[in-house]
Every structure is written in C-alpha cells, then in structure tokens.
C-alpha cells in the first residue's frame, strides 16, 4: 500500500466541504453525577480527519459513544447533516472485535448482512475492501490465524466496507507494537487518500494525532472537555517525510505543551 | 545489540550438540507419549480383567457371588436377545430425553437472554428441579403419569436439561461487549443479534453442557427405571439388572452393567466428537498448540 497511490482531487478547504455532523453544547453526566463531558461542540465536514486527544477520563471515548448513538447526551444535541444517520457509520474499536467463528470475509460482510444483503451479492465489494487493507489473500482465514496487526486491518475493512459517511476509531492501534502501529498509521492515511473517508480518531498519542489528523481537539479530564483545537495544515496525502519535518515537530510540541497544561499537578498519577 | 548477538552465537556453538540432544529427547518423549496414550489404558485394563479372572479362580469364588469375566462375556452373548432389547429401550429413552433437554434448555436459555423478567420468574423452578434428587421426585411422577415411557422421559429430562440451560444462558450472556455495541450501531434486530452474535458465542458453552447432559440423561433414565420398577415388555437395562438381582443371576447383572457403562462411554465419545467437529476451526479448546 504505497502512499503514492492515485491522488484524489485536492480536498477543498473546510468551509466548502459539506457538513456531516454537528455536536452542539453536548453534556454527558453519568448516573453517579460524574460529568464525563462538558459543553462539547464539534463540526465534522466531509473528508475531515479529527483526532480527540487527551488523558484517560477526558471523555474522548464518551464523545465517540455519543456520536455512535450508544448513549444519549444529557444536554445538547447531536445533529446529522445532509440526510446522514448513524446507519452510515463505521466503527473500529481498540480490540479488533472480530467474530472468531467467522472467516475474514464473513466478518467484513457483517454490516451488509445486518442490512439483509447476501454474501454473494456483496462479495465484490468485500474483496475490494480487503484488497485496500492488503488482506485479499486471507478472505477465507479465521481471525486466530492472523497477527494482531492483520486482525486490526480486518476490523478497518469492516468499517470501510459500506463506504460510510463517518468512521469512528477508538484508540485502534493502542494495543499494537510500535512498528505495526506506524505501518498501520501510514496505511490508514493512504486509505483515507483513496477513499476520502471522514474520520474521528480517539488517541492518547500526540505523535499519532499530529501525523494523522488535520484537526486535533485536545481534551482535559475532570470534567471531560475540549480545551483547544489545533489545526494541522499539512495537506494529504502525507508521507514518511511528514514524520520528520520541522512543521511536524513544531505542531507536536505545541500539542504536547497544551496536553501537559491540562494535567493539574499530581494528576498524572491517575 | 552486538553483545546479545555474540552471546547467543557463542551459546549456540558451544551448546550446539547439547541442543540437538535436547531436541531428540523431546521428540522421543513425544513418540513415547503418543504410543502410551493408547497402549497404557489397554494394558492396564487387560491386567485388571486378568486379575479379576485370577481372583475368581484362585479363591474359588462361586459365580453367584462374583462371576469371572469369561462367564460375563458368555452371558452377554447368550442373553443378547433380552439384553439388546433392554438396551434399545434405555438408549431410546436417553436419546429422547437428551433431545428434549437440548430443545428445552436452549429454548429457555434464549428466553432468559431475551427477557430478564422471564429469567427472574422461571430460574427458581429450574434450580429447584435441579437440586432435588431425581430418586425422590420419580415416585410422584410415576403416580401422576400413567404412560411409563413418558414418565421415564420426564425423569431423564429433569436431570439432563439443567446443565444445558445453565451453560447456554451463560454463553448467551458472554458475548463480546464491543461486538454487541457494533450490532446496536448497525441497528440489528433482536433476531439478528441472536443469530449472528449470541448463538455462535454460546456454542462452546452449550457443547460443554451437552457433554454433561449426555451422561446425566443416561443416569436419569436408569434411575427412573429403578423407581418405576414394573417389568415385562418394554423394560430397559435397569429393570433387567433389578430382575436378575432378584433371581441371583449375577452374571447377567454384570452383563447389563457393562452395557450401561458402554452406553455411557459411547454417549460421551459422541458428544465430545460433536463438540470437536463444531469448534475445531476457531475455538481455543479445540485448537492444537505447538
């Protein structure tokens, strides 16, 4: 999966792209009175790659679960624009979350299967997606036969296969080793370049967020909230050279400083 | 890095032959084990039977106290018409009870998984049925139910269904939370969630329950028949044992006993095979490790 794959049309500036989703002043309080998220607003436009970056307990996973419709906001609204709904959602969890009894192909088929579409009628699309993640030779394998990184690729293929308007990724590479992780980061960017997918990516890695996204929302804990939005103006596709450029280093530093400013003295221990 | 490289290189050259010897030793142990796995049980079992035979001969034990293995075998062959008929009856009741236990256990487990209220309402009954010894319920069952076969079936079912219910319920609840969330995101219906996610997740648990239930169905069928007692046509192995006991026909008791034990082993082997075939492609329990 080379980054130098067919270049899509240059992505227009954010203002010109159609909106996908709007979070308006969303609050989430849990039953015990714990404020998981306070007044979060977010506008997602087509083609965005947004990272939610923060320490544990900052509500980044809560935000994702709210968008996925797995929870309701206590206050505020989440509005899907342009007829999109959460039917158009792809999700990648921290674990690959594959069905161990099903082959790779059957796992990727799942979102279609729930829509009542047969494996035969969707096989072309499934194989095409598996090719995108480099697993077309493993369609008939079982998850246990794959490495951790390969399982994650299957999970990504399952999220991509329906060509959703929004893909949510919840620390998808956190459990992988550094080498696999970098490879998957590179591949994710090239996938994004090929498919034009819109992604919200939760991470606690500064470098990952700067490398991947065009907007970083730095979040703080207790209560969970967004404290700063940092733009990463580097255009896509981004290659390996982006990882070593001075701009990358500068933004990483700025992001890291912001993140550290959110940690009250002594709270790192949590 | 270089230090590690040189040290591993040194150790592999120094201890090269020893490593081979070690490998060879492991390979030899594996070969021995693969033979022993079959040979040992056969040898020990043969020795035990031989000792049983010698015990009878050396001590001049009369056959109405303890028959020798040869006599038991010839009785088994001689009485085959009676015993095979009884065996068929017992097998039939066991199989039917197991089938009903599977249907009832799985059905109830699915109901429990769908509705917590159903589980709250009915699980006490299941527990009470399970913890009350079948010998103590059986006489009542045979008072209320005229049809002997139905009575036997009911007894065997009561004993067999609980492990299937308990295991399947546990399995249906043990689905991966993230997969379950995914089904919610995909807006899967209850039926889809059950079929695509919960039932496959529960399969290993169900099969574990099935292996226990297979043995219990046989025990239930035999115990119920002891209680039911009435003989004649359509009697199973348990009744033949009772009858032979009254007549001091000890060799036939042994022959019938062997058939019951054999049936139990056969049921266990069958359910184990089913379990293996169903899980061998994906489940940890059925995978070979190096």
Interface residues (C-beta under 8 A of the other chain):
Chain A: X68 X69 X70 X86 X87 X89 X91 X93 X95 X97 X99 X100 X101 X102 X110 X111 X113 X114 X115 X142 X143 X144
Chain B: X176 X178 X179 X181 X182 X183 X184 X185 X186 X187 X188 X192 X196 X197 X200 X203 X281 X282 X283 X287
